[in-house]
Amino acid sequence: MWLTRLLDDYLARREARLALREFRRLAAAEEAVVLKEPKYNPVLLGRERLAIGDEEEALRHWEEAVARFPDYVARSFEALCLAIDLRLFDEAERLAAAGRKRRPPDPLWFEASAELADRRGDVETALTRWSEVRKRFPALWLAWVKVPNCLRSLDRPDEAEAMLTQAIKRFPDRPEAWIAHASLIESRGVWSDALERWNRVEELFPRHADGPLGAARALDALGRPGEAESRLKAVRHQHPSHPDIIIPLARHAARRGDWEAAALAWQNVRERWPHRPEGYHGGREALAALGRHDEADQIRAASP
């Protein structure tokens, strides 16, 4: 009997995915018709500019899209995402409400509406909306992680724990569920359990940096900084572009009093991630400890 239920569940999910794929294909075709100049899309240009931190130019593209292609903006999911990212929350609410009404089979509009409440910091509304997403689209994983996040923010950790336990059973291949499960126990300060869960994340998803990062935080909290540093060193070549691995390694060098290594590490951070203030703060500290005060002053002047 259990095998029959499992097969039925699989077929239902597959049918839902196929229907959703066809629905989105038709919706994309519809939006391409609505946009008068499909080869020039200021909404997509705005999202590209925002991705590199150019909010002013992204806002200019948004205003251009509203002025030139209002019908497209009113119906485009990409436009809704841009409005949310630009924190144009009232406009985003109108777009999301229209999208939910126009396309009730499409979970993207419901998820975006819930995400909008998250961005506004309205946790109670976010919980209500993510709960609706989970009930409407139980085969999709995102709401199964977002609802516990809301419960955690509302200081309801036991409910969050129970739902995340369900989430990792329903979606064992989704790293997000396991990461949220480990993050929850970390937020409660139960460091030995957090270490166990982060170890499990690393074991299941070795290509993700979250596992070793979380394990290193837990080891630090447990008073085992040497092991924490070793865990980070073991994966830094696997994640060479991940600042949240390189920055803790620089901090470990400073904690050990190895100021030469710390100065080099912080220089690496500044060169690769010039927007990260840690590179400047840490670099000044290391250079001052080495008596290189002129260089420390130069870094202070260059700080963002």
N, C-alpha and C positions, 0 to 999 in steps of 0.2 A: 504493500500500500504506500509506503513512504517513497518507493521508487516512482510510482505513478504520480504522486504529488510533485516530486522533483521534476519529472518530465513535463508535467502540465505547466509548472511554474516557468521552466525554461522556454517552452513554446510560447507562452503568453508574453514573456519578455521579448522574445525574438519578433513576434508579430507586432508588438508595440514599437520596437525599434524600427522595423521596416515601414510601418505606417508613418512614424514621425519623420523618417528620412524623406519619404515621398512628399509629406506635407511641407517640409522645409524647402525641398526642391521647387515646389510650386510657388511657395512664398517668395523665394529668391527671384524667380522669374517675374513674379508680379512686381516686386520692388524695382527690378531693372527697367520695367516699362514705365513706372511712375517717375523715375529719375530722368529728366530731360536730356542730360548730358552725361551718360554713363562712363565716358572716358575721363571725365573730370569730376571727382567726387570730393567736395570739401569736407564732408564728414570723415571719410577715411584719412584725408590729409591731416585733419585735426587730431585724430587718434595717433597717427604717426608722430606728430610733433609732441604730443603729450607723453608718448613713450620715451622720448629723450629729454623730458623735463621742461619743454618749452611751452609753458601754460599760456603765455600771452599770445603766441602765434596760434595755438590750438583754439583759443577763444575767438580769435579773428576768423578762423575757418568756420567755427560754429555759427557765428553771426552771418557770414556769407551764405552758408547753407540755408539758414532760416529765411534769409532775404530772397535767395534765388530759387530754392527748391523746397518750398514749404510743404508740398504734398509728400515728398520723399521723407523729409524729417518727421512728419506726422506718422509715418508708417514703418520707418526703418528701425530695426533693432540696433544697428550700429549707432544710429543717432541717439537712441536711449542710453547706450553705454557711454557715449561721449558726454552727454548731459550729466550723468552720474559722476563720471570722473572729473568733470569741471565743477562739481558741487552746485550745479544748477538744479537744486532739488525740487523746487515747485514745478518747473517745466518737466523734469523727469517723472514726477508723479503723474502728470497729465498724460505723458506718452505711455507710461507703463499701464495706467488704467485703460487707455484706449486699446493697447495691445492685448491685454488680458481679455477684453470684451470681444475683440475682433478675431482672436486666435485661441480659443479655449483649449484646443488639444496640444498646444505648444508649451512645454514647461519653461522655456527660456524667459518668457515674459513674466511668469509667476516668480521664477528665481530672481530675475532682475528687480522686481518689485520688493522682494524680501531683502535683497542686497542693498537696495536704496534705504530701507529703514535702518539696516546695520550702519550704513555710512552716516546717516543722520544722528546716530547715537540713540535712537529710540528702540531700546532693547525689547520692551514689551510688545511693540508693534512688530518688530522683527521676529520675535518668537511666534506670534500669531500667524504671520505670513509664511515663515518656514514650516510651521506645523501644517498649514494648508497645502504647501507644496508636497510635503511628505505623504499626506493622505491622498492627494490627487495622483501623484506619480511615485508610488512606493517602490518601483523597480529602479529608481534613480538614486544615486548615492549621496548627492550633495546635501540635501536637506537632513539626511541622517547624521551628518557631521555638524551642520549649522545649528540645528535645534539644541544639541548639547552645549554648543558654544554660548548660546543665549542663556541657557539654564545656568551655566557656570558664571556668567556675568551677573545673574540675578541671585547668586549665592544659593543655588539649589544643586550642589555637587552630586548628591546621591542619585537624583533623577538623571543628571547628565551621565553619570557612570553607567547606569542601567541601560540607557539608550545606546551609548557607545559600545557596550558589550554586545548588544544586538547588531550594531552596525558592522563590527568586525566579523561577526558570524555570517551576516548577509552578504557582505562585500569583502571577502578575505583577500582579494587581489588589489584592493584600493589602498595605497599607502596613506591617503589622507585620514582614513578611519583609524588606522593604527597610530598615526602621529597624534591625532586628537586625543586618543586614549592615553597615550604617554604624557601629553601636555597637561591633561587634566590632573593626573596624580602628581606631576611636578608642581603645578600651581597650588596644590594642597601641602606641599613641603614634605611629602613622604618620599625621601630621597632614595632609600634602598629599593622601594617598589618602582620608583621612576627609573632607576638604573636598569632594573630588570626589563622594564617595558621598552626603554630605548635600545637596549641590547637586542631585543626581539625585532624592533623596527630595522636595525642595521642588518640583522640576519636575513630577514625577509626581503628587504629592499636595499641591497648593497650599493646600488647606484645613486641612492638618495643621500644627501649630506645630513638630513635631519637626525638620523640614528646616531652617528658618532658625535655630532654636536650636542645632542641631548645627553648622551652618556658622559661626555666630558663635563657638562654642567653639573650633572649628578655627582660625579667623582670629585669635583671641586667642592661641592657642598658637603660631601662626606669627609672632607679633609684629606683627599688623596690627589693633590695637584700633579704629582709626577706621573701618575697613571693617566690623568686627564690630558696632559700634554702629549704623552705617548700615543693616545688614541687619535689625537688631532694630527700628529706627524704621520701616522700610518695611512691617513687618507688624503693628505694635502695634495699629493700628485694626482689623485683620482678626481679632485675637485679644484683645479688650479685657479679657476675664476670665481671662487666662492669667498667673498670677503669675510663671512662669518666664521670661516675656518682660519684664515690668515690673521685676522685681528686678534682672536684669543691666543694664538701662538706668540704674537708680539707681546701681549700682556704677560704671558708666562715668562718670557725672557726678562721682562722688567721686574717681575716678582722675584725671580732668582738673583737679581742684581747684575745680570749680564747685559750691561748697558750698550756695549758695542753691537751685540746681536739685536738688542731692542731697537737701537737707532737705525740699523739696516732694515729691520722688519717694518718699522714705521715709515721709512722712506719708500719702501715697496708699496705700502698701502696708499701713500699720498700720490705716487706716480700712477697707480692702477685705478684708484677710486678717489679722485681729487675732491669729490663732494662729501666724503666721509670725514666728519670732524675729528674722529679718533686718531687719524693719522697725524694731524697737526698737534693735538694735545699730547699724545704719547711721544711724538718726536721731540717736542720742546722739553718734556721731562727727561728723556734719555740724553739729549745733547747737554742740558744743564748739568746732569749728573756727571757727564764726561768733562765738564768745564769748558764746553764749546758754546759760550754764551752768545757770541755774535751770530752763529748759525741758528741758535734757538730764537733769537730776535727776528731773523729773517723769516723763519717759519711762522712766527706770530703775525708778522705783517702780511703774509700770504694766506692766512687762515680765511676760509669762506665766511 
